[in-house]
């Protein structure tokens, strides 16, 4: 549910229609990623890069992927504070 909420907020702020902003799988041409000043670390990267790409008017294409989310016992590191940071980044960028 948290991911859907973060994607919804990001779409509202960027005008995009993504289905999963926090996918963690993103590919770029080298020139594009080198042109962006990345400030965030950890989970703030996803909303920052999505917003900055949207501001440049670069088209984002979603491609289906298959993945199996890790459980906390398997090393999943995201927590409540990361969700709050993501919301802050969505508004900031």
PyMOL Python script that loads the backbone (N, CA, C, O; Angstrom):
from pymol import cmd

cmd.read_pdbstr("""\
ATOM      1  N   UNK A   1       0.820  -1.205   0.000  1.00  0.00           N
ATOM      2  CA  UNK A   1       0.000   0.000   0.000  1.00  0.00           C
ATOM      3  C   UNK A   1       0.862   1.266   0.000  1.00  0.00           C
ATOM      4  O   UNK A   1       0.534   2.255  -0.657  1.00  0.00           O
ATOM      5  N   UNK A   2       1.964   1.218   0.744  1.00  0.00           N
ATOM      6  CA  UNK A   2       2.826   2.401   0.823  1.00  0.00           C
ATOM      7  C   UNK A   2       3.389   2.758  -0.548  1.00  0.00           C
ATOM      8  O   UNK A   2       3.463   3.934  -0.905  1.00  0.00           O
ATOM      9  N   UNK A   3       3.785   1.743  -1.315  1.00  0.00           N
ATOM     10  CA  UNK A   3       4.347   1.994  -2.637  1.00  0.00           C
ATOM     11  C   UNK A   3       3.311   2.626  -3.561  1.00  0.00           C
ATOM     12  O   UNK A   3       3.625   3.549  -4.312  1.00  0.00           O
ATOM     13  N   UNK A   4       2.089   2.135  -3.506  1.00  0.00           N
ATOM     14  CA  UNK A   4       1.022   2.706  -4.330  1.00  0.00           C
ATOM     15  C   UNK A   4       0.774   4.169  -3.955  1.00  0.00           C
ATOM     16  O   UNK A   4       0.545   5.007  -4.827  1.00  0.00           O
ATOM     17  N   UNK A   5       0.821   4.471  -2.659  1.00  0.00           N
ATOM     18  CA  UNK A   5       0.629   5.840  -2.190  1.00  0.00           C
ATOM     19  C   UNK A   5       1.760   6.745  -2.674  1.00  0.00           C
ATOM     20  O   UNK A   5       1.507   7.850  -3.154  1.00  0.00           O
ATOM     21  N   UNK A   6       2.994   6.287  -2.553  1.00  0.00           N
ATOM     22  CA  UNK A   6       4.136   7.083  -2.996  1.00  0.00           C
ATOM     23  C   UNK A   6       4.099   7.300  -4.508  1.00  0.00           C
ATOM     24  O   UNK A   6       4.420   8.388  -4.988  1.00  0.00           O
ATOM     25  N   UNK A   7       3.716   6.286  -5.246  1.00  0.00           N
ATOM     26  CA  UNK A   7       3.591   6.420  -6.702  1.00  0.00           C
ATOM     27  C   UNK A   7       2.493   7.426  -7.043  1.00  0.00           C
ATOM     28  O   UNK A   7       2.662   8.249  -7.943  1.00  0.00           O
ATOM     29  N   UNK A   8       1.370   7.362  -6.329  1.00  0.00           N
ATOM     30  CA  UNK A   8       0.278   8.305  -6.543  1.00  0.00           C
ATOM     31  C   UNK A   8       0.745   9.747  -6.297  1.00  0.00           C
ATOM     32  O   UNK A   8       0.486  10.627  -7.118  1.00  0.00           O
ATOM     33  N   UNK A   9       1.430   9.992  -5.174  1.00  0.00           N
ATOM     34  CA  UNK A   9       1.939  11.336  -4.879  1.00  0.00           C
ATOM     35  C   UNK A   9       2.912  11.806  -5.956  1.00  0.00           C
ATOM     36  O   UNK A   9       2.836  12.943  -6.421  1.00  0.00           O
ATOM     37  N   UNK A  10       3.816  10.931  -6.343  1.00  0.00           N
ATOM     38  CA  UNK A  10       4.788  11.275  -7.373  1.00  0.00           C
ATOM     39  C   UNK A  10       4.093  11.617  -8.685  1.00  0.00           C
ATOM     40  O   UNK A  10       4.446  12.603  -9.332  1.00  0.00           O
ATOM     41  N   UNK A  11       3.122  10.824  -9.079  1.00  0.00           N
ATOM     42  CA  UNK A  11       2.380  11.105 -10.313  1.00  0.00           C
ATOM     43  C   UNK A  11       1.653  12.444 -10.246  1.00  0.00           C
ATOM     44  O   UNK A  11       1.606  13.178 -11.233  1.00  0.00           O
ATOM     45  N   UNK A  12       1.087  12.761  -9.087  1.00  0.00           N
ATOM     46  CA  UNK A  12       0.399  14.052  -8.918  1.00  0.00           C
ATOM     47  C   UNK A  12       1.369  15.218  -9.091  1.00  0.00           C
ATOM     48  O   UNK A  12       1.034  16.220  -9.722  1.00  0.00           O
ATOM     49  N   UNK A  13       2.563  15.086  -8.533  1.00  0.00           N
ATOM     50  CA  UNK A  13       3.543  16.181  -8.589  1.00  0.00           C
ATOM     51  C   UNK A  13       4.240  16.292  -9.944  1.00  0.00           C
ATOM     52  O   UNK A  13       4.619  17.388 -10.357  1.00  0.00           O
ATOM     53  N   UNK A  14       4.412  15.158 -10.643  1.00  0.00           N
ATOM     54  CA  UNK A  14       5.178  15.173 -11.892  1.00  0.00           C
ATOM     55  C   UNK A  14       4.312  15.179 -13.143  1.00  0.00           C
ATOM     56  O   UNK A  14       4.788  15.507 -14.229  1.00  0.00           O
ATOM     57  N   UNK A  15       3.035  14.814 -12.993  1.00  0.00           N
ATOM     58  CA  UNK A  15       2.168  14.701 -14.154  1.00  0.00           C
ATOM     59  C   UNK A  15       2.368  13.393 -14.914  1.00  0.00           C
ATOM     60  O   UNK A  15       1.794  13.203 -15.986  1.00  0.00           O
ATOM     61  N   UNK A  16       3.168  12.505 -14.371  1.00  0.00           N
ATOM     62  CA  UNK A  16       3.390  11.213 -15.009  1.00  0.00           C
ATOM     63  C   UNK A  16       2.255  10.259 -14.664  1.00  0.00           C
ATOM     64  O   UNK A  16       1.411  10.552 -13.818  1.00  0.00           O
ATOM     65  N   UNK A  17       2.251   9.130 -15.327  1.00  0.00           N
ATOM     66  CA  UNK A  17       1.250   8.093 -15.050  1.00  0.00           C
ATOM     67  C   UNK A  17       1.959   6.756 -14.829  1.00  0.00           C
ATOM     68  O   UNK A  17       1.643   5.752 -15.469  1.00  0.00           O
ATOM     69  N   UNK A  18       2.907   6.769 -13.922  1.00  0.00           N
ATOM     70  CA  UNK A  18       3.665   5.555 -13.636  1.00  0.00           C
ATOM     71  C   UNK A  18       2.838   4.594 -12.793  1.00  0.00           C
ATOM     72  O   UNK A  18       1.953   5.011 -12.046  1.00  0.00           O
ATOM     73  N   UNK A  19       3.131   3.317 -12.918  1.00  0.00           N
ATOM     74  CA  UNK A  19       2.463   2.333 -12.085  1.00  0.00           C
ATOM     75  C   UNK A  19       3.311   1.964 -10.867  1.00  0.00           C
ATOM     76  O   UNK A  19       2.791   1.439  -9.882  1.00  0.00           O
ATOM     77  N   UNK A  20       4.633   2.241 -10.938  1.00  0.00           N
ATOM     78  CA  UNK A  20       5.521   1.913  -9.823  1.00  0.00           C
ATOM     79  C   UNK A  20       6.743   2.817  -9.849  1.00  0.00           C
ATOM     80  O   UNK A  20       7.747   2.500 -10.487  1.00  0.00           O
ATOM     81  N   UNK A  21       6.651   3.940  -9.155  1.00  0.00           N
ATOM     82  CA  UNK A  21       7.758   4.887  -9.103  1.00  0.00           C
ATOM     83  C   UNK A  21       8.942   4.315  -8.337  1.00  0.00           C
ATOM     84  O   UNK A  21      10.090   4.614  -8.669  1.00  0.00           O
ATOM     85  N   UNK A  22       8.691   3.510  -7.333  1.00  0.00           N
ATOM     86  CA  UNK A  22       9.733   2.975  -6.451  1.00  0.00           C
ATOM     87  C   UNK A  22      10.282   1.628  -6.909  1.00  0.00           C
ATOM     88  O   UNK A  22      10.706   0.821  -6.081  1.00  0.00           O
ATOM     89  N   UNK A  23      10.279   1.381  -8.187  1.00  0.00           N
ATOM     90  CA  UNK A  23      10.664   0.067  -8.684  1.00  0.00           C
ATOM     91  C   UNK A  23      12.123  -0.298  -8.424  1.00  0.00           C
ATOM     92  O   UNK A  23      12.441  -1.480  -8.293  1.00  0.00           O
ATOM     93  N   UNK A  24      13.001   0.671  -8.350  1.00  0.00           N
ATOM     94  CA  UNK A  24      14.448   0.459  -8.157  1.00  0.00           C
ATOM     95  C   UNK A  24      15.127  -0.105  -9.390  1.00  0.00           C
ATOM     96  O   UNK A  24      16.326  -0.379  -9.351  1.00  0.00           O
ATOM     97  N   UNK A  25      14.409  -0.284 -10.465  1.00  0.00           N
ATOM     98  CA  UNK A  25      14.998  -0.691 -11.737  1.00  0.00           C
ATOM     99  C   UNK A  25      14.799   0.454 -12.714  1.00  0.00           C
ATOM    100  O   UNK A  25      13.687   0.697 -13.182  1.00  0.00           O
ATOM    101  N   UNK A  26      15.878   1.154 -13.019  1.00  0.00           N
ATOM    102  CA  UNK A  26      15.785   2.256 -13.960  1.00  0.00           C
ATOM    103  C   UNK A  26      17.012   2.214 -14.865  1.00  0.00           C
ATOM    104  O   UNK A  26      18.122   1.963 -14.396  1.00  0.00           O
ATOM    105  N   UNK A  27      16.820   2.456 -16.147  1.00  0.00           N
ATOM    106  CA  UNK A  27      17.915   2.475 -17.106  1.00  0.00           C
ATOM    107  C   UNK A  27      17.879   3.806 -17.848  1.00  0.00           C
ATOM    108  O   UNK A  27      16.810   4.314 -18.184  1.00  0.00           O
ATOM    109  N   UNK A  28      19.057   4.359 -18.096  1.00  0.00           N
ATOM    110  CA  UNK A  28      19.164   5.664 -18.748  1.00  0.00           C
ATOM    111  C   UNK A  28      20.309   5.642 -19.755  1.00  0.00           C
ATOM    112  O   UNK A  28      21.256   4.865 -19.628  1.00  0.00           O
ATOM    113  N   UNK A  29      20.204   6.495 -20.739  1.00  0.00           N
ATOM    114  CA  UNK A  29      21.374   6.760 -21.564  1.00  0.00           C
ATOM    115  C   UNK A  29      22.377   7.493 -20.680  1.00  0.00           C
ATOM    116  O   UNK A  29      21.993   8.273 -19.808  1.00  0.00           O
ATOM    117  N   UNK A  30      23.625   7.246 -20.902  1.00  0.00           N
ATOM    118  CA  UNK A  30      24.674   7.825 -20.065  1.00  0.00           C
ATOM    119  C   UNK A  30      24.583   9.348 -20.000  1.00  0.00           C
ATOM    120  O   UNK A  30      24.776   9.936 -18.936  1.00  0.00           O
ATOM    121  N   UNK A  31      24.293   9.986 -21.126  1.00  0.00           N
ATOM    122  CA  UNK A  31      24.235  11.450 -21.165  1.00  0.00           C
ATOM    123  C   UNK A  31      23.136  11.992 -20.253  1.00  0.00           C
ATOM    124  O   UNK A  31      23.295  13.046 -19.639  1.00  0.00           O
ATOM    125  N   UNK A  32      22.034  11.273 -20.170  1.00  0.00           N
ATOM    126  CA  UNK A  32      20.916  11.728 -19.341  1.00  0.00           C
ATOM    127  C   UNK A  32      21.287  11.666 -17.868  1.00  0.00           C
ATOM    128  O   UNK A  32      21.131  12.653 -17.150  1.00  0.00           O
ATOM    129  N   UNK A  33      21.771  10.532 -17.414  1.00  0.00           N
ATOM    130  CA  UNK A  33      22.069  10.383 -15.987  1.00  0.00           C
ATOM    131  C   UNK A  33      23.224  11.283 -15.573  1.00  0.00           C
ATOM    132  O   UNK A  33      23.250  11.766 -14.441  1.00  0.00           O
ATOM    133  N   UNK A  34      24.181  11.517 -16.470  1.00  0.00           N
ATOM    134  CA  UNK A  34      25.297  12.398 -16.142  1.00  0.00           C
ATOM    135  C   UNK A  34      24.872  13.862 -16.083  1.00  0.00           C
ATOM    136  O   UNK A  34      25.561  14.680 -15.473  1.00  0.00           O
ATOM    137  N   UNK A  35      23.755  14.199 -16.705  1.00  0.00           N
ATOM    138  CA  UNK A  35      23.291  15.586 -16.704  1.00  0.00           C
ATOM    139  C   UNK A  35      22.514  15.941 -15.438  1.00  0.00           C
ATOM    140  O   UNK A  35      22.160  17.102 -15.234  1.00  0.00           O
ATOM    141  N   UNK A  36      22.247  14.951 -14.590  1.00  0.00           N
ATOM    142  CA  UNK A  36      21.429  15.171 -13.394  1.00  0.00           C
ATOM    143  C   UNK A  36      22.313  15.199 -12.155  1.00  0.00           C
ATOM    144  O   UNK A  36      23.109  14.289 -11.921  1.00  0.00           O
ATOM    145  N   UNK A  37      22.162  16.248 -11.375  1.00  0.00           N
ATOM    146  CA  UNK A  37      22.860  16.342 -10.092  1.00  0.00           C
ATOM    147  C   UNK A  37      22.058  15.556  -9.063  1.00  0.00           C
ATOM    148  O   UNK A  37      21.004  16.004  -8.612  1.00  0.00           O
ATOM    149  N   UNK A  38      22.556  14.393  -8.698  1.00  0.00           N
ATOM    150  CA  UNK A  38      21.856  13.523  -7.752  1.00  0.00           C
ATOM    151  C   UNK A  38      22.283  13.888  -6.336  1.00  0.00           C
ATOM    152  O   UNK A  38      23.469  13.866  -6.007  1.00  0.00           O
ATOM    153  N   UNK A  39      21.301  14.225  -5.503  1.00  0.00           N
ATOM    154  CA  UNK A  39      21.569  14.659  -4.132  1.00  0.00           C
ATOM    155  C   UNK A  39      21.249  13.590  -3.096  1.00  0.00           C
ATOM    156  O   UNK A  39      21.909  13.507  -2.061  1.00  0.00           O
ATOM    157  N   UNK A  40      20.243  12.777  -3.372  1.00  0.00           N
ATOM    158  CA  UNK A  40      19.738  11.842  -2.381  1.00  0.00           C
ATOM    159  C   UNK A  40      20.546  10.556  -2.322  1.00  0.00           C
ATOM    160  O   UNK A  40      21.186  10.147  -3.290  1.00  0.00           O
ATOM    161  N   UNK A  41      20.494   9.942  -1.164  1.00  0.00           N
ATOM    162  CA  UNK A  41      21.072   8.623  -0.965  1.00  0.00           C
ATOM    163  C   UNK A  41      19.927   7.744  -0.470  1.00  0.00           C
ATOM    164  O   UNK A  41      18.850   8.244  -0.146  1.00  0.00           O
ATOM    165  N   UNK A  42      20.152   6.496  -0.415  1.00  0.00           N
ATOM    166  CA  UNK A  42      19.155   5.536   0.063  1.00  0.00           C
ATOM    167  C   UNK A  42      17.889   5.604  -0.786  1.00  0.00           C
ATOM    168  O   UNK A  42      17.970   5.670  -2.013  1.00  0.00           O
ATOM    169  N   UNK A  43      16.737   5.588  -0.153  1.00  0.00           N
ATOM    170  CA  UNK A  43      15.477   5.468  -0.870  1.00  0.00           C
ATOM    171  C   UNK A  43      14.942   6.805  -1.385  1.00  0.00           C
ATOM    172  O   UNK A  43      13.903   6.825  -2.043  1.00  0.00           O
ATOM    173  N   UNK A  44      15.605   7.899  -1.111  1.00  0.00           N
ATOM    174  CA  UNK A  44      15.223   9.184  -1.680  1.00  0.00           C
ATOM    175  C   UNK A  44      15.600   9.299  -3.143  1.00  0.00           C
ATOM    176  O   UNK A  44      15.103  10.176  -3.850  1.00  0.00           O
ATOM    177  N   UNK A  45      16.483   8.410  -3.604  1.00  0.00           N
ATOM    178  CA  UNK A  45      16.929   8.443  -4.995  1.00  0.00           C
ATOM    179  C   UNK A  45      15.765   8.275  -5.970  1.00  0.00           C
ATOM    180  O   UNK A  45      15.689   8.996  -6.965  1.00  0.00           O
ATOM    181  N   UNK A  46      14.876   7.353  -5.705  1.00  0.00           N
ATOM    182  CA  UNK A  46      13.788   7.050  -6.640  1.00  0.00           C
ATOM    183  C   UNK A  46      12.894   8.260  -6.926  1.00  0.00           C
ATOM    184  O   UNK A  46      12.705   8.611  -8.091  1.00  0.00           O
ATOM    185  N   UNK A  47      12.337   8.908  -5.891  1.00  0.00           N
ATOM    186  CA  UNK A  47      11.502  10.079  -6.205  1.00  0.00           C
ATOM    187  C   UNK A  47      12.313  11.236  -6.784  1.00  0.00           C
ATOM    188  O   UNK A  47      11.808  11.986  -7.620  1.00  0.00           O
ATOM    189  N   UNK A  48      13.563  11.390  -6.347  1.00  0.00           N
ATOM    190  CA  UNK A  48      14.391  12.482  -6.894  1.00  0.00           C
ATOM    191  C   UNK A  48      14.627  12.286  -8.383  1.00  0.00           C
ATOM    192  O   UNK A  48      14.384  13.198  -9.173  1.00  0.00           O
ATOM    193  N   UNK A  49      15.090  11.125  -8.769  1.00  0.00           N
ATOM    194  CA  UNK A  49      15.426  10.902 -10.174  1.00  0.00           C
ATOM    195  C   UNK A  49      14.171  10.929 -11.043  1.00  0.00           C
ATOM    196  O   UNK A  49      14.218  11.417 -12.172  1.00  0.00           O
ATOM    197  N   UNK A  50      13.065  10.420 -10.542  1.00  0.00           N
ATOM    198  CA  UNK A  50      11.807  10.442 -11.295  1.00  0.00           C
ATOM    199  C   UNK A  50      11.369  11.882 -11.547  1.00  0.00           C
ATOM    200  O   UNK A  50      10.979  12.227 -12.663  1.00  0.00           O
ATOM    201  N   UNK A  51      11.432  12.715 -10.523  1.00  0.00           N
ATOM    202  CA  UNK A  51      11.021  14.120 -10.671  1.00  0.00           C
ATOM    203  C   UNK A  51      11.949  14.882 -11.617  1.00  0.00           C
ATOM    204  O   UNK A  51      11.491  15.657 -12.456  1.00  0.00           O
ATOM    205  N   UNK A  52      13.234  14.659 -11.479  1.00  0.00           N
ATOM    206  CA  UNK A  52      14.188  15.399 -12.311  1.00  0.00           C
ATOM    207  C   UNK A  52      14.100  14.969 -13.781  1.00  0.00           C
ATOM    208  O   UNK A  52      14.269  15.799 -14.675  1.00  0.00           O
ATOM    209  N   UNK A  53      13.845  13.711 -14.033  1.00  0.00           N
ATOM    210  CA  UNK A  53      13.643  13.236 -15.402  1.00  0.00           C
ATOM    211  C   UNK A  53      12.362  13.844 -15.974  1.00  0.00           C
ATOM    212  O   UNK A  53      12.339  14.284 -17.123  1.00  0.00           O
ATOM    213  N   UNK A  54      11.299  13.866 -15.170  1.00  0.00           N
ATOM    214  CA  UNK A  54      10.021  14.442 -15.614  1.00  0.00           C
ATOM    215  C   UNK A  54      10.176  15.925 -15.935  1.00  0.00           C
ATOM    216  O   UNK A  54       9.628  16.408 -16.926  1.00  0.00           O
ATOM    217  N   UNK A  55      10.928  16.655 -15.094  1.00  0.00           N
ATOM    218  CA  UNK A  55      11.127  18.092 -15.337  1.00  0.00           C
ATOM    219  C   UNK A  55      11.851  18.349 -16.651  1.00  0.00           C
ATOM    220  O   UNK A  55      11.625  19.371 -17.299  1.00  0.00           O
ATOM    221  N   UNK A  56      12.715  17.431 -17.042  1.00  0.00           N
ATOM    222  CA  UNK A  56      13.442  17.593 -18.310  1.00  0.00           C
ATOM    223  C   UNK A  56      12.591  17.200 -19.513  1.00  0.00           C
ATOM    224  O   UNK A  56      13.007  17.368 -20.659  1.00  0.00           O
ATOM    225  N   UNK A  57      11.401  16.676 -19.244  1.00  0.00           N
ATOM    226  CA  UNK A  57      10.512  16.284 -20.331  1.00  0.00           C
ATOM    227  C   UNK A  57      10.927  14.996 -21.019  1.00  0.00           C
ATOM    228  O   UNK A  57      10.498  14.717 -22.138  1.00  0.00           O
ATOM    229  N   UNK A  58      11.756  14.216 -20.355  1.00  0.00           N
ATOM    230  CA  UNK A  58      12.219  12.954 -20.926  1.00  0.00           C
ATOM    231  C   UNK A  58      11.135  11.909 -20.742  1.00  0.00           C
ATOM    232  O   UNK A  58      10.600  11.744 -19.646  1.00  0.00           O
ATOM    233  N   UNK A  59      10.819  11.213 -21.805  1.00  0.00           N
ATOM    234  CA  UNK A  59       9.774  10.200 -21.763  1.00  0.00           C
ATOM    235  C   UNK A  59      10.259   8.999 -20.952  1.00  0.00           C
ATOM    236  O   UNK A  59      11.386   8.534 -21.116  1.00  0.00           O
ATOM    237  N   UNK A  60       9.388   8.513 -20.081  1.00  0.00           N
ATOM    238  CA  UNK A  60       9.685   7.339 -19.268  1.00  0.00           C
ATOM    239  C   UNK A  60       8.842   6.190 -19.784  1.00  0.00           C
ATOM    240  O   UNK A  60       7.623   6.298 -19.917  1.00  0.00           O
ATOM    241  N   UNK A  61       9.510   5.097 -20.070  1.00  0.00           N
ATOM    242  CA  UNK A  61       8.804   3.904 -20.551  1.00  0.00           C
ATOM    243  C   UNK A  61       8.898   2.828 -19.482  1.00  0.00           C
ATOM    244  O   UNK A  61       9.991   2.458 -19.054  1.00  0.00           O
ATOM    245  N   UNK A  62       7.753   2.333 -19.059  1.00  0.00           N
ATOM    246  CA  UNK A  62       7.730   1.241 -18.093  1.00  0.00           C
ATOM    247  C   UNK A  62       7.724  -0.091 -18.845  1.00  0.00           C
ATOM    248  O   UNK A  62       7.006  -0.278 -19.828  1.00  0.00           O
ATOM    249  N   UNK A  63       8.538  -0.988 -18.350  1.00  0.00           N
ATOM    250  CA  UNK A  63       8.646  -2.315 -18.933  1.00  0.00           C
ATOM    251  C   UNK A  63       8.361  -3.321 -17.830  1.00  0.00           C
ATOM    252  O   UNK A  63       8.887  -3.174 -16.727  1.00  0.00           O
ATOM    253  N   UNK A  64       7.546  -4.340 -18.088  1.00  0.00           N
ATOM    254  CA  UNK A  64       7.239  -5.305 -17.029  1.00  0.00           C
ATOM    255  C   UNK A  64       8.495  -6.033 -16.545  1.00  0.00           C
ATOM    256  O   UNK A  64       9.353  -6.419 -17.339  1.00  0.00           O
ATOM    257  N   UNK A  65       8.580  -6.208 -15.247  1.00  0.00           N
ATOM    258  CA  UNK A  65       9.653  -6.989 -14.641  1.00  0.00           C
ATOM    259  C   UNK A  65       9.017  -7.984 -13.681  1.00  0.00           C
ATOM    260  O   UNK A  65       7.876  -7.810 -13.252  1.00  0.00           O
ATOM    261  N   UNK A  66       9.752  -9.003 -13.358  1.00  0.00           N
ATOM    262  CA  UNK A  66       9.279  -9.985 -12.388  1.00  0.00           C
ATOM    263  C   UNK A  66      10.301  -9.991 -11.251  1.00  0.00           C
ATOM    264  O   UNK A  66      11.496 -10.180 -11.478  1.00  0.00           O
ATOM    265  N   UNK A  67       9.830  -9.788 -10.064  1.00  0.00           N
ATOM    266  CA  UNK A  67      10.731  -9.836  -8.918  1.00  0.00           C
ATOM    267  C   UNK A  67       9.995 -10.377  -7.711  1.00  0.00           C
ATOM    268  O   UNK A  67       8.765 -10.388  -7.661  1.00  0.00           O
ATOM    269  N   UNK A  68      10.753 -10.813  -6.765  1.00  0.00           N
ATOM    270  CA  UNK A  68      10.197 -11.357  -5.535  1.00  0.00           C
ATOM    271  C   UNK A  68      10.729 -10.526  -4.380  1.00  0.00           C
ATOM    272  O   UNK A  68      11.917 -10.608  -4.067  1.00  0.00           O
ATOM    273  N   UNK A  69       9.877  -9.722  -3.733  1.00  0.00           N
ATOM    274  CA  UNK A  69      10.345  -8.840  -2.660  1.00  0.00           C
ATOM    275  C   UNK A  69      10.966  -9.630  -1.514  1.00  0.00           C
ATOM    276  O   UNK A  69      10.499 -10.708  -1.146  1.00  0.00           O
ATOM    277  N   UNK A  70      12.029  -9.059  -0.966  1.00  0.00           N
ATOM    278  CA  UNK A  70      12.673  -9.680   0.193  1.00  0.00           C
ATOM    279  C   UNK A  70      11.883  -9.382   1.448  1.00  0.00           C
ATOM    280  O   UNK A  70      11.201  -8.362   1.547  1.00  0.00           O
ATOM    281  N   UNK A  71      11.982 -10.270   2.385  1.00  0.00           N
ATOM    282  CA  UNK A  71      11.400 -10.058   3.707  1.00  0.00           C
ATOM    283  C   UNK A  71      12.455  -9.407   4.592  1.00  0.00           C
ATOM    284  O   UNK A  71      13.642  -9.430   4.265  1.00  0.00           O
ATOM    285  N   UNK A  72      12.032  -8.831   5.702  1.00  0.00           N
ATOM    286  CA  UNK A  72      12.983  -8.219   6.632  1.00  0.00           C
ATOM    287  C   UNK A  72      14.054  -9.207   7.062  1.00  0.00           C
ATOM    288  O   UNK A  72      15.222  -8.840   7.198  1.00  0.00           O
ATOM    289  N   UNK A  73      13.666 -10.452   7.278  1.00  0.00           N
ATOM    290  CA  UNK A  73      14.624 -11.475   7.706  1.00  0.00           C
ATOM    291  C   UNK A  73      15.658 -11.788   6.627  1.00  0.00           C
ATOM    292  O   UNK A  73      16.717 -12.341   6.921  1.00  0.00           O
ATOM    293  N   UNK A  74      15.355 -11.437   5.389  1.00  0.00           N
ATOM    294  CA  UNK A  74      16.270 -11.679   4.275  1.00  0.00           C
ATOM    295  C   UNK A  74      17.131 -10.458   3.946  1.00  0.00           C
ATOM    296  O   UNK A  74      17.895 -10.481   2.981  1.00  0.00           O
ATOM    297  N   UNK A  75      17.012  -9.414   4.727  1.00  0.00           N
ATOM    298  CA  UNK A  75      17.857  -8.243   4.530  1.00  0.00           C
ATOM    299  C   UNK A  75      17.163  -7.021   3.971  1.00  0.00           C
ATOM    300  O   UNK A  75      17.833  -6.066   3.579  1.00  0.00           O
ATOM    301  N   UNK A  76      15.846  -7.020   3.923  1.00  0.00           N
ATOM    302  CA  UNK A  76      15.121  -5.840   3.452  1.00  0.00           C
ATOM    303  C   UNK A  76      15.401  -4.700   4.415  1.00  0.00           C
ATOM    304  O   UNK A  76      15.257  -4.858   5.627  1.00  0.00           O
ATOM    305  N   UNK A  77      15.804  -3.547   3.881  1.00  0.00           N
ATOM    306  CA  UNK A  77      16.268  -2.459   4.732  1.00  0.00           C
ATOM    307  C   UNK A  77      15.333  -1.249   4.789  1.00  0.00           C
ATOM    308  O   UNK A  77      15.621  -0.298   5.515  1.00  0.00           O
ATOM    309  N   UNK A  78      14.239  -1.257   4.055  1.00  0.00           N
ATOM    310  CA  UNK A  78      13.358  -0.087   4.032  1.00  0.00           C
ATOM    311  C   UNK A  78      12.461  -0.076   5.266  1.00  0.00           C
ATOM    312  O   UNK A  78      11.996  -1.120   5.724  1.00  0.00           O
ATOM    313  N   UNK A  79      12.231   1.119   5.793  1.00  0.00           N
ATOM    314  CA  UNK A  79      11.402   1.257   6.974  1.00  0.00           C
ATOM    315  C   UNK A  79      10.531   2.498   6.899  1.00  0.00           C
ATOM    316  O   UNK A  79      10.481   3.176   5.873  1.00  0.00           O
ATOM    317  N   UNK A  80       9.855   2.783   7.985  1.00  0.00           N
ATOM    318  CA  UNK A  80       8.930   3.917   8.060  1.00  0.00           C
ATOM    319  C   UNK A  80       9.637   5.238   7.739  1.00  0.00           C
ATOM    320  O   UNK A  80       9.107   6.063   6.994  1.00  0.00           O
ATOM    321  N   UNK A  81      10.835   5.437   8.305  1.00  0.00           N
ATOM    322  CA  UNK A  81      11.583   6.682   8.068  1.00  0.00           C
ATOM    323  C   UNK A  81      11.895   6.866   6.589  1.00  0.00           C
ATOM    324  O   UNK A  81      11.911   7.991   6.089  1.00  0.00           O
ATOM    325  N   UNK A  82      12.142   5.764   5.889  1.00  0.00           N
ATOM    326  CA  UNK A  82      12.418   5.853   4.458  1.00  0.00           C
ATOM    327  C   UNK A  82      11.182   6.305   3.691  1.00  0.00           C
ATOM    328  O   UNK A  82      11.296   7.050   2.718  1.00  0.00           O
ATOM    329  N   UNK A  83      10.016   5.868   4.116  1.00  0.00           N
ATOM    330  CA  UNK A  83       8.772   6.305   3.495  1.00  0.00           C
ATOM    331  C   UNK A  83       8.544   7.796   3.692  1.00  0.00           C
ATOM    332  O   UNK A  83       8.115   8.495   2.773  1.00  0.00           O
ATOM    333  N   UNK A  84       8.831   8.276   4.891  1.00  0.00           N
ATOM    334  CA  UNK A  84       8.710   9.716   5.171  1.00  0.00           C
ATOM    335  C   UNK A  84       9.696  10.498   4.309  1.00  0.00           C
ATOM    336  O   UNK A  84       9.354  11.546   3.761  1.00  0.00           O
ATOM    337  N   UNK A  85      10.925   9.983   4.191  1.00  0.00           N
ATOM    338  CA  UNK A  85      11.938  10.659   3.365  1.00  0.00           C
ATOM    339  C   UNK A  85      11.481  10.697   1.906  1.00  0.00           C
ATOM    340  O   UNK A  85      11.684  11.699   1.220  1.00  0.00           O
ATOM    341  N   UNK A  86      10.870   9.618   1.432  1.00  0.00           N
ATOM    342  CA  UNK A  86      10.373   9.588   0.055  1.00  0.00           C
ATOM    343  C   UNK A  86       9.311  10.668  -0.165  1.00  0.00           C
ATOM    344  O   UNK A  86       9.317  11.344  -1.194  1.00  0.00           O
ATOM    345  N   UNK A  87       8.408  10.830   0.793  1.00  0.00           N
ATOM    346  CA  UNK A  87       7.379  11.884   0.689  1.00  0.00           C
ATOM    347  C   UNK A  87       8.032  13.257   0.640  1.00  0.00           C
ATOM    348  O   UNK A  87       7.639  14.100  -0.166  1.00  0.00           O
ATOM    349  N   UNK A  88       9.016  13.490   1.485  1.00  0.00           N
ATOM    350  CA  UNK A  88       9.739  14.774   1.489  1.00  0.00           C
ATOM    351  C   UNK A  88      10.399  15.004   0.122  1.00  0.00           C
ATOM    352  O   UNK A  88      10.344  16.108  -0.420  1.00  0.00           O
ATOM    353  N   UNK A  89      11.015  13.970  -0.421  1.00  0.00           N
ATOM    354  CA  UNK A  89      11.677  14.098  -1.726  1.00  0.00           C
ATOM    355  C   UNK A  89      10.692  14.369  -2.857  1.00  0.00           C
ATOM    356  O   UNK A  89      10.985  15.129  -3.780  1.00  0.00           O
ATOM    357  N   UNK A  90       9.527  13.744  -2.776  1.00  0.00           N
ATOM    358  CA  UNK A  90       8.505  13.994  -3.805  1.00  0.00           C
ATOM    359  C   UNK A  90       8.133  15.469  -3.811  1.00  0.00           C
ATOM    360  O   UNK A  90       8.036  16.071  -4.881  1.00  0.00           O
ATOM    361  N   UNK A  91       7.923  16.063  -2.645  1.00  0.00           N
ATOM    362  CA  UNK A  91       7.581  17.480  -2.568  1.00  0.00           C
ATOM    363  C   UNK A  91       8.771  18.364  -2.914  1.00  0.00           C
ATOM    364  O   UNK A  91       8.600  19.402  -3.554  1.00  0.00           O
ATOM    365  N   UNK A  92       9.967  17.972  -2.506  1.00  0.00           N
ATOM    366  CA  UNK A  92      11.170  18.795  -2.727  1.00  0.00           C
ATOM    367  C   UNK A  92      11.540  18.894  -4.203  1.00  0.00           C
ATOM    368  O   UNK A  92      11.831  19.981  -4.701  1.00  0.00           O
ATOM    369  N   UNK A  93      11.529  17.780  -4.888  1.00  0.00           N
ATOM    370  CA  UNK A  93      12.016  17.780  -6.274  1.00  0.00           C
ATOM    371  C   UNK A  93      10.893  17.917  -7.271  1.00  0.00           C
ATOM    372  O   UNK A  93      11.138  17.934  -8.477  1.00  0.00           O
TER     373      UNK A  93
END
""", "prot")
cmd.dss("prot")
cmd.show_as("cartoon", "prot")
cmd.util.cbc("prot")
cmd.orient("prot")
